[in-house]
Amino acid sequence: MELIGNRYKGNIKHGRMEGYGEYTFPTDTKYVGDIKDGKFHGKGVLYFLNGSKYKATWEEGIAVDGTFVFPDGLEYKDKDWAYCDGYDRRFYTEICYGFIPPGETQLTNIHPPPVIPDGCYDCTDGFYDPKIRVITSYSGEFLRNAGKTNMWFVKIKYVVSPLL
């Protein structure tokens, strides 16, 4: 079933989404879980394109209790949040896997860190190749041509620290 760019796979009752299903928004954000009378209702998870997710209990389309999980597995807590609190500024991967060696720079919380080809520069969403003036995602997909304005990058060498 497709509705104005949205997609739904699941049970239908009286022409409405009902039961367990998978609802995909035009942005490709996906809800998987219980649906009642066309609304998220019961246990369900919103999956975002960046790998994060929101696990929640829903009542008539409104999340009444939930947990946000970042792509690296860090779970947000609205109480007793100890991550990046002003006293401990480490990335979550540094907490889990230890610090990188002195002199190296960690620009992202991705673990393992992305591979940057020789002669290219990290742009945090991909890498810049100065030979062809193109920014490519870490997985090799074209992102954009490099312009003369708003270009910044850092040339670094990633080293994965051993587990402590």
C-alpha positions as CSV (number, residue, x, y, z in Angstrom):
1,M,0.0,0.0,0.0
2,E,1.4,3.4,-0.9
3,L,0.1,6.7,0.3
4,I,1.5,10.0,-1.1
5,G,5.2,8.7,-1.0
6,N,4.7,6.6,2.2
7,R,4.7,2.8,2.0
8,Y,3.0,0.3,4.3
9,K,3.4,-3.4,4.6
10,G,1.2,-5.1,7.1
11,N,-2.3,-5.9,8.2
12,I,-5.3,-3.8,7.1
13,K,-8.7,-3.7,8.9
14,H,-11.7,-1.7,7.7
15,G,-9.3,0.0,5.2
16,R,-6.9,1.2,7.9
17,M,-3.5,0.0,9.1
18,E,-4.1,-2.4,11.9
19,G,-1.9,-5.0,13.8
20,Y,1.8,-5.4,13.1
21,G,3.3,-3.6,10.2
22,E,6.1,-1.6,8.6
23,Y,5.4,2.0,7.7
24,T,8.1,3.8,5.6
25,F,8.0,7.6,5.3
26,P,9.1,9.4,2.1
27,T,12.4,10.2,3.8
28,D,13.0,6.4,4.2
29,T,12.6,6.6,8.0
30,K,10.9,3.4,8.9
31,Y,8.5,2.4,11.7
32,V,8.2,-1.2,12.6
33,G,5.7,-2.4,15.2
34,D,2.2,-2.3,16.4
35,I,-0.5,-0.2,14.7
36,K,-4.1,0.4,15.7
37,D,-6.7,2.2,13.8
38,G,-4.1,3.7,11.5
39,K,-1.9,5.1,14.3
40,F,1.3,3.8,15.9
41,H,0.0,2.0,19.0
42,G,1.9,-0.4,21.2
43,K,5.5,-1.4,20.9
44,G,7.4,-0.1,17.9
45,V,10.7,1.2,16.6
46,L,11.5,4.1,14.3
47,Y,14.7,3.4,12.3
48,F,16.5,6.4,10.9
49,L,18.8,6.4,7.8
50,N,21.9,7.3,9.8
51,G,21.6,4.1,11.8
52,S,20.0,5.5,14.9
53,K,16.6,4.3,16.2
54,Y,13.9,5.3,18.7
55,K,12.3,2.3,20.6
56,A,9.1,3.3,22.2
57,T,5.7,2.5,23.5
58,W,3.0,4.4,21.5
59,E,-0.5,5.4,22.4
60,E,-2.7,6.6,19.5
61,G,0.3,7.9,17.5
62,I,2.1,9.5,20.5
63,A,5.3,8.1,22.1
64,V,4.6,7.8,25.8
65,D,7.8,6.0,26.8
66,G,10.9,5.5,24.7
67,T,14.7,5.3,24.2
68,F,16.8,6.9,21.5
69,V,19.9,4.8,20.4
70,F,22.6,6.4,18.4
71,P,24.2,4.6,15.5
72,D,27.2,3.5,17.6
73,G,25.0,1.9,20.2
74,L,25.0,4.7,22.8
75,E,21.7,4.9,24.5
76,Y,20.4,8.3,25.5
77,K,19.1,8.7,29.0
78,D,17.2,11.8,30.1
79,K,18.3,11.2,33.8
80,D,21.8,10.5,35.0
81,W,23.3,11.2,31.5
82,A,27.0,10.8,32.0
83,Y,28.1,11.1,28.3
84,C,29.8,14.3,27.2
85,D,28.8,16.1,30.4
86,G,31.5,18.8,30.5
87,Y,33.8,16.7,32.7
88,D,34.3,13.7,30.3
89,R,34.5,14.9,26.6
90,R,35.5,11.5,25.1
91,F,33.6,10.0,22.1
92,Y,31.5,7.0,23.0
93,T,33.9,4.8,21.0
94,E,36.8,6.1,23.1
95,I,34.9,5.1,26.3
96,C,34.2,1.6,24.8
97,Y,37.6,0.9,23.1
98,G,40.1,3.3,24.7
99,F,42.0,6.4,23.4
100,I,43.8,6.6,20.1
101,P,47.6,7.1,20.3
102,P,49.0,10.6,21.1
103,G,49.4,12.7,18.1
104,E,46.5,11.2,16.2
105,T,43.1,12.9,15.9
106,Q,39.7,11.3,16.2
107,L,37.2,13.4,14.1
108,T,34.3,11.0,14.2
109,N,32.6,8.5,16.5
110,I,32.4,5.8,13.8
111,H,34.0,2.5,14.8
112,P,36.0,1.3,13.1
113,P,37.0,4.6,11.7
114,P,36.4,5.1,7.9
115,V,39.2,4.5,5.5
116,I,40.4,7.6,3.8
117,P,42.4,6.9,0.5
118,D,45.9,8.3,0.3
119,G,46.0,11.9,-0.9
120,C,42.4,12.5,0.2
121,Y,41.0,14.6,3.0
122,D,38.3,13.8,5.6
123,C,35.1,15.9,5.4
124,T,33.3,14.1,8.2
125,D,30.5,12.9,5.8
126,G,33.0,11.5,3.3
127,F,36.4,12.3,1.8
128,Y,37.6,14.9,-0.6
129,D,39.8,13.9,-3.6
130,P,41.7,17.0,-4.7
131,K,42.7,15.4,-8.0
132,I,39.1,15.2,-9.2
133,R,37.6,17.9,-6.8
134,V,34.8,15.5,-5.7
135,I,33.5,14.6,-2.3
136,T,32.6,10.9,-2.0
137,S,30.9,9.1,0.9
138,Y,33.0,6.7,2.9
139,S,31.2,3.8,1.1
140,G,32.2,5.2,-2.3
141,E,29.0,7.1,-3.4
142,F,29.3,10.5,-5.1
143,L,28.1,13.2,-2.7
144,R,29.0,16.5,-4.4
145,N,31.5,18.5,-6.4
146,A,33.9,20.6,-4.4
147,G,33.1,24.3,-4.5
148,K,35.3,27.3,-3.7
149,T,33.3,28.3,-0.7
150,N,32.5,26.5,2.6
151,M,35.1,23.8,2.0
152,W,36.9,22.5,5.0
153,F,38.7,19.2,5.6
154,V,41.2,17.7,7.8
155,K,44.0,15.3,6.7
156,I,44.4,12.7,9.4
157,K,45.5,9.2,9.9
158,Y,43.0,7.0,11.8
159,V,44.4,4.4,14.1
160,V,42.1,2.0,16.0
161,S,43.1,1.6,19.7
162,P,43.2,-1.9,21.1
163,L,40.5,-2.8,23.7
164,L,41.5,-1.9,27.2
